[in-house]
Amino acid sequence: MSAMASAYIFPICYALFVLEDRDTSTLFVLPFLICATLAIILIYKGRTHRRRIRISESVVVLIAVWWLSALFGAVPFAVTWLSPVDALLETISNLTAAGLSLLPQEAPYIFRLWQAVLMWIGSFVFLGMLVTILPQVSGSFGLELSLSQGQIFSPMLGQMKFMARKILTIYGLLTILSFLMFKLAGLNDWDSLSMAMRCISTGGGDFFPAKESFYVKYAAIFSMLLACGNFLLYFRLMNTVVPPTSSLHISKSIKAKEFAKKIHQLITDFFSLMKNNARFNLKIFFANSEVQFLLVTIFITTLIISFTIFNNGNLTDGNTSFRIALFHVVSYISTTGITLTDLTNAPDSILFLFFLLALTGGCMGSVTGGLKIIRIIVLFKLAAIETIKVIHPRMVTSVKVNGSAVPMKVVGLILSFFFLCLVTLFIFSVILSLSGQPFSTSVAMSAACLSNVGTLPGICESITFAALPAIMKIFCCCILIIGRIEIFAFLAMIGLLRSNRERNPW
């Protein structure tokens, strides 16, 4: 609730100081006061909470926080442009970084800003859960694999707050860096802030100013690539930059020439240390298996798509084809889902590649959706090992990631996760097809919700979701939340409810 209360500050400030419209600001003031009051009450009630959090409490928080935040976040949409159900779907899609935009094009800019703020706050809350609550519910399998030194996730509230502060600080710094990139690209302050929030949170949506400027496009590509990375890895790299420990002692009798030499030596040592740290950090970064897989995948798929676009005669300029392909590849592998070109008539091969990229997602420990790259790597290596064992059945092998052997328990969890995702995708697709949509469209809609990409070009757009019946829109809200917290956390909630029912059938 404190995060939601803070979110309302942005549209209120925009309405008061930019629009100078008090009537518009009232749409956000009342929900702000309610959220702030609830936040104060919850903080006051939680001051005496025991030091350790239980799994049942984690599951309740994991599910309730999205619905509670959505109810308050949907108020400005519901009282102006959208029906209550559409406003709920709009808000949950923003909070889960899916970016489904049901707002009409003529909606005022302040509501586009509110979309971006909801996306940023939603990913902010998700990152806090990723290193605190989710490890207690789903075991955080795959999260430890993404870093060679490993991480310890404790149910102790003190440790959880410490981990959350570390990751959320990185999230804030990356948002500021993205904001500066968009400013340098030529956008104004509010557009830069909105685009930074949309790209770093991987929310996306249909708002993209200055589409013709390739500087803005490259700023968006840079921001979306940052969002694809592992935030725990970012924190590790930042912590390896240690300032020089040597201090400069100057006596009263020192000569000016000797003083200048000492200053010069200190500056030289400092920059030499920073240079060595930068080299060491780059070596660690590019030695990471997820980063290598991500960059290679982006490079190969960009070449394939750009060649396909150029070969089909859609564009005669190879540089333009490459730039369009690179933008959309990064957009969909980061599950941001921003589309700048009409891809309705694009070849099916390109649409299928976008579909696979959205299902893959970014690195573990990022704000992206999808299966996550580390799990894809484990599945590929497991398939290769099993193929080799067919030829050499007595060979002793193990799956290694980042130079460390993956425990078979974790491998089994990843296989189970992949199987459950396929089963869940099929079940949700069947249910969505009951609304009258073609089954292929239902599969795309289900995949778009589970991977939190929102839309898939040429397959399912925001208008496809807007045409659904009200009950199916609420069902899509549930799919979006399940996709954000991942299927194991959802099954943990089901198991908890079942165990509680067995203990107390009434």
Disulfide bonds with the S-S distance in Angstrom:
none
